[in-house]
């Protein structure tokens, strides 16, 4: 059960003053919660300020710098209301100090509230931005106006928070102040040595320091309070992953002993030799699978690095041992592509491979289910349909999951919850920076494929301004006459009033006028069968130019496509551009990627395109992407399995993540059920960070 001392922090958000049903919805949106009911007071504590307003500058009216926020103490001289019938003319209140006069300017004033707030001859304190025009100072809609007797109520240093449409700063600050006031004295879960080495205060004091900054250094990523709370967030995440790993490994795996009976003929028939990193990954996987504990391994490999061949070796080992293996892909078309590839590669082994997706219906589906249940089918390729209740395996010993970032920790746990306990190999073609691997996949061992298979040629990448688009179309005409195939990627499906970016629909119409039936269009709004049909036509050569949105980022394999045009490349993320570029360069012909950009480029946009032009190394690109964008977007916003940190930053606090990882492993090794006094304090930490999966594991014992 959650410790009682945390109850005030887990009260509904509307238990705070000023938050009702309508504003509750705004808070839910701001805090990234699905509904108001899911919001708790604790969520506000983790909404950190991003800057602050310093109202301590009190230079006197005549010395107030243009455009700066200042605080002025002055005497009210006169009111100059808007003329009757002319509401667009501002209402002005004039006050003076020893140095000069200031006009307070208000628009659309109703009633007499200004006369009450700023009585003539009263000394008042106002704070806001000063503007100078023709030698006269004015302050439009001051942020604060108080009488001199109430000076203490004026916040001289004010934190600034991110907002959402409809929510204004002052009520949000009041809500956060009320939330901070509820923080109890918390048990200390960190050890004294770390506290001393890092100079950390208590967690309670750190929440106060975070939301009550005194100057800019207090809100910087390296501020002591922020570092302590970042470390706590990392530690909660690493403890959760350690508990998940411990629980998943408690489920005894089926030892797999590879004989080489099937893999030998397959390797001999491959038209290429395995690279050094492929061989190393296969060795790691076979070593894991031969033990009594379940394998939990993440296989990272850049586009075209040969992950499928590694997965096949693992699956063949499972079959050699008398078991079954499955490979799960995120989409129907990718599943069918894997099926075609693996069937061809595994042909020398003479084994039965079936494909099962949500679209497999009727007698065909029944027959496949029967073959799986009897063990006749030794390998199955498919989508999430592979783990529906109707699918029963005779002896499933290995599950391979493709595109790990679309299949997070919750789904990993679901397999165990169903009582299925195969070894697990999860693969991603999105190279992930080391810090993000630790944060999101710390429950798994990691193998990397760092080379591309022999014969693959580098992709020439060039950047060209959109003004030269007609020139690219001319070059495309020449290439098509030589029998080549091209992708043309657009950021939008259809034209938008808010942007002048060329949409996929428009580009399709434009290219179809030039190239006729050689052009096809595919985007995410199309029905699955229609999308698959167009992609298949491109693969088969019935169309030679595929206009698309990022739906092809992970998609059909077309080895003879050698041209990739990405329109408005400045609008795409670095990792996404790299994934799109990886659709070409998959055969033995030289390939080109053309990045069409609309200038002038921002500094970040220029950096993205330069990095992509200069390197094809996905791991280098991933690290640079982390620097440019931060972890929040790196694998897609809030996709399942990504960490979604609220205080911590992988870029700013990577050193703390390393410490947290080691500490979590040490703590779980010595107190696996968190039952000691410190273990109980760590349970409080897990509750504080709403690490529900870990808490459920602890409850289950």
Secondary structure, 3 states (H helix, E strand, C coil): CCCHHHHHHHCEHHHCCCCCHHHHHHHHHHHCCCCHHHCEHHHHHCCCCCEEEECCCCCCHHHCCCCCEEEEEEEEEEEECCCCCCCCCCEEEEEECCCCEEEEEECCCCCCHHHHHCCCCCEEEEEEEEEEECCEEEEECCCEEEEHHHHHHCCCEEEECCCCCCCCHHHHHHHHHHHHHCCCCCCCCCCHHHHHHHCCCCHHHHHHHHHCCCCHHHHCCCCHHHHHHHHHHHHHHHHHHHHHHHHHHHCECCCCCCCCCCHHHHHHHCCCCCCHHHHHHHHHHHHHHCCCECCEEEEEECCCCCHHHHHHHHHHHHHHCCCEEEEECCCHHHHHHHHHHHHHHCHHHCCCEEEECCCCCHHHHHHHHHHHHHCCCCEEEECHHHHCCCCCCCCEEEEEECCHHHCCHHHHHHHHHCCCCCEEEEEECCCCCHHHHHHHCCCCEEEEECCCCCCCCCEEEEEEEHHHHHHHHHHHHHHHHCCCEEEEECCECCCCCCCCCCEHHHHHHHHHHHHHHHEEEECCCCCHHHHHHHHHHHHHCCCCEEEECHHHCCCCCCCCEEEEEECCHHHCCHHHHHHHHCCCCCCCCCEEEEEEECCCCCHHHHHHHHHHHHCCCHHHHHHHHHHHHCHHHHCCCCCCCCCCCCCCCCCCCHHHHHHHHHHHHHHHHHCCCCCCHHHHHHHHHHHHCCCHHHHHHHHHC
